[in-house]
Amino acid sequence: MNDKSFVRVLRFPVALIFVVILCGAAFSQDGSNLIREDGLLAVEMVEDEWSSTEIYRSGNPKERFYQVRVFEYQGRPLFVFFGAIFETDEINIYIVEYDGALILKSRVPYTRGTGYYFDNSSNIRMRDGTIYFFIDREYTGSAIDLNTGEVTLGDDFPFEKKPAFQSEFTSPGGARTVKVGTISLTVVNNSTGDETVLFEQPYSGSWSIGQIVWADDEVFYFDNSGAVACIWKVDLLDMTLSKVVPEHSARNPYYFVGDRGAFVAYIEGNYIRIAYPEKIAYPEKS
């Protein structure tokens, strides 16, 4: 894609069609609760109605997406994420419009056996109209200039370099920190040091907690890995736990608020999707 076409796509959005797929509210697809009632120590399990819609899908069913991010640019959200085709060791970084239009797909270096970097939750950031990402375990940085579409490899990654696996996630305002166990969540009040165990249960092999993203100092979302993977919401004001996305392969939630409203972007295999509460009228695409 040349520079002119990149800028043209960003500045002139096309009309969007909003296809809504209803998302069930059951706590697991086989009808059983993933989190046992006797493991709920400080939260109540409730049912919320969520809807979801597809943003983008890969043309290759073998491709798997990683770490979707959403950034506001020129008044519109851009979805940025990695795609991996392991059979051919092909790793790409994508930028996609809200209507699913592909703006950029750029191959990035990957050497088999060196470990993943594209699954790191601290990867893919934006500052001053530039997307930054790192391309190896040494945090070798790269950049995408959104004004020109130019991709620069082997530069600096100008953000905190965090390990691929994180066990603690601090809220945006710094009020709370969530500590993650295999199947446990503990919230720390950073002012007092008090800890509250939200839920805890023995590891059965069926699932474990993965990645956390905060909406604000009171609400966060997390995914769980395993055969019954899905995405959950914890509300610390109401002290409730609810399922957002029931699909077994849903992961990497990312909360975003823009002019079109708030939603949770997530990955499901070779799809990028968004979820939002049914009780909130989601703005029309434009």
Residue pairs with C-beta under 8 A, 6 or more apart in sequence:
1 103
1 104
1 149
2 149
3 148
3 149
3 150
5 149
6 103
6 104
6 148
6 149
7 147
7 148
7 149
9 97
9 101
9 103
10 73
10 74
10 76
10 103
10 146
11 74
13 76
13 97
13 98
13 99
13 286
14 99
14 101
15 99
15 285
15 286
16 98
16 99
16 284
16 285
16 286
17 99
17 285
18 53
18 282
18 284
18 285
19 53
19 54
20 51
20 52
20 53
21 51
21 52
21 53
21 54
22 51
23 49
23 50
23 51
23 52
23 244
23 245
23 246
23 275
24 246
25 47
25 48
25 49
25 50
25 242
25 243
25 246
26 47
26 243
26 246
27 33
27 34
27 35
27 45
27 47
27 243
27 246
28 34
28 228
28 230
28 246
29 228
29 246
29 248
30 228
33 45
34 206
34 207
34 224
34 228
34 230
35 45
35 183
35 199
35 201
35 241
36 201
37 45
38 201
39 183
39 199
39 200
39 201
40 198
40 199
40 241
41 197
41 198
41 199
41 200
42 196
42 197
42 198
42 199
42 239
43 198
43 199
43 234
43 239
43 240
43 241
44 238
44 239
44 240
44 241
45 240
45 241
45 242
46 240
46 241
46 242
47 242
47 243
48 233
48 242
48 243
48 244
48 277
49 277
49 278
49 279
50 244
50 245
50 275
50 276
50 277
50 278
51 275
51 276
51 277
51 278
51 282
52 245
52 273
52 274
52 275
52 276
53 273
53 274
54 100
54 271
54 272
54 273
55 79
55 96
55 98
55 100
55 265
55 271
55 272
55 273
55 274
56 79
56 94
56 96
56 100
56 102
56 271
56 272
57 270
57 271
57 272
58 65
58 83
58 270
58 271
60 85
60 270
61 270
62 85
62 86
62 87
62 270
63 83
63 84
63 85
63 270
64 83
64 84
64 85
64 86
64 269
64 270
65 81
65 82
65 83
65 84
65 94
65 267
65 269
65 270
65 271
65 272
66 81
66 82
66 83
66 84
66 116
66 118
66 119
66 252
66 267
67 81
67 82
67 118
67 119
67 120
67 121
67 123
67 124
67 252
67 267
68 79
68 80
68 81
68 252
68 254
68 265
68 266
68 267
68 272
69 79
69 80
69 81
69 124
69 125
69 126
69 254
69 265
70 77
70 78
70 79
70 80
70 254
70 256
70 258
70 265
71 77
71 78
71 80
71 126
71 131
72 78
72 258
72 259
73 126
73 129
73 146
75 259
76 97
76 98
76 258
76 259
77 98
77 256
77 258
77 260
78 95
78 96
78 97
78 98
78 103
78 146
79 94
79 95
79 96
79 97
79 98
79 265
79 272
80 93
80 94
80 95
80 96
80 124
80 126
80 131
81 93
81 94
81 96
81 124
81 267
81 272
82 91
82 92
82 93
82 94
82 108
82 118
82 123
82 124
82 133
83 91
83 92
83 93
83 94
83 105
83 270
84 90
84 91
84 110
84 118
85 91
89 110
89 111
89 112
90 107
90 110
91 107
91 108
91 109
91 110
91 118
92 105
92 106
92 107
92 108
93 104
93 105
93 106
93 108
93 124
93 133
93 144
94 102
94 104
94 105
95 102
95 103
95 104
95 105
95 131
95 144
95 146
96 102
96 103
96 272
97 103
98 260
98 285
99 285
103 149
104 144
104 149
104 151
106 144
106 151
108 133
108 135
108 142
108 153
109 135
109 136
109 153
110 135
114 136
114 137
115 137
116 164
117 123
117 134
117 135
117 136
117 137
117 164
119 164
120 134
120 162
120 163
120 164
121 162
121 164
121 166
121 211
121 252
122 159
122 160
122 161
122 162
122 166
123 133
123 134
124 131
124 132
124 133
125 131
125 132
125 133
125 159
126 132
127 158
129 145
129 146
129 147
130 143
130 144
130 145
130 146
131 143
131 144
131 146
132 141
132 142
132 143
132 157
132 158
132 159
133 141
133 142
133 143
133 144
133 157
134 140
134 141
134 142
134 157
134 161
135 141
135 142
135 153
135 154
137 164
139 157
139 161
140 154
140 157
141 154
141 155
141 156
141 157
141 158
142 151
142 152
142 153
142 154
142 155
142 157
143 151
143 152
143 155
144 150
144 151
144 152
145 152
166 180
166 211
166 212
167 179
167 180
167 181
168 177
168 178
168 179
168 180
169 177
169 178
169 180
169 212
169 213
169 214
169 220
170 176
170 177
170 190
170 214
171 177
171 178
171 214
171 216
171 217
171 220
172 214
172 216
172 217
173 216
173 217
174 190
175 189
175 190
175 191
175 217
176 187
176 188
176 189
176 190
176 217
176 236
177 187
177 188
177 190
178 185
178 186
178 187
178 188
178 212
178 220
179 185
179 186
179 187
179 188
179 195
180 209
180 212
180 222
181 200
181 209
182 203
182 208
182 209
183 199
183 200
183 201
183 202
183 203
183 204
183 207
183 208
183 209
184 197
184 198
184 199
184 200
184 201
184 209
185 197
185 198
185 199
185 200
185 209
185 222
185 234
186 195
186 196
186 197
186 198
187 195
187 196
187 198
187 236
188 194
188 195
189 195
189 196
198 234
198 241
199 241
205 226
206 226
206 227
206 228
207 224
207 225
207 226
207 227
207 228
207 229
208 224
208 225
208 226
209 222
209 223
209 224
209 225
210 222
210 223
210 224
210 225
210 229
210 251
210 252
211 222
211 223
211 251
211 252
211 253
212 220
212 221
212 222
213 220
213 221
213 222
213 253
213 254
213 255
213 264
214 220
214 255
215 221
215 255
215 262
218 235
218 236
218 237
219 233
219 234
219 235
219 236
219 237
220 233
220 234
220 236
221 231
221 232
221 233
221 234
221 244
221 253
221 255
221 264
222 231
222 232
222 234
222 253
223 229
223 230
223 231
223 232
223 250
223 251
223 252
223 253
223 266
224 230
224 232
225 251
227 248
228 248
229 247
229 248
229 249
229 250
229 251
230 243
230 244
230 245
230 246
230 247
230 248
230 250
231 243
231 244
231 245
231 250
231 251
231 253
231 264
231 266
231 275
232 241
232 242
232 243
232 244
233 241
233 242
233 243
233 244
234 240
234 241
235 242
244 253
244 264
244 275
245 264
245 266
245 268
245 273
245 275
247 268
249 268
249 269
250 266
250 267
250 268
250 273
251 266
251 267
251 268
252 266
252 267
253 264
253 265
253 266
254 264
254 265
254 266
255 262
255 263
255 264
256 262
256 263
256 264
256 265
259 283
260 282
260 283
260 285
261 276
261 280
261 282
261 283
262 276
262 280
263 274
263 275
263 276
263 282
264 274
264 275
264 276
265 272
265 273
265 274
266 272
266 273
266 274
266 275
267 273
276 282
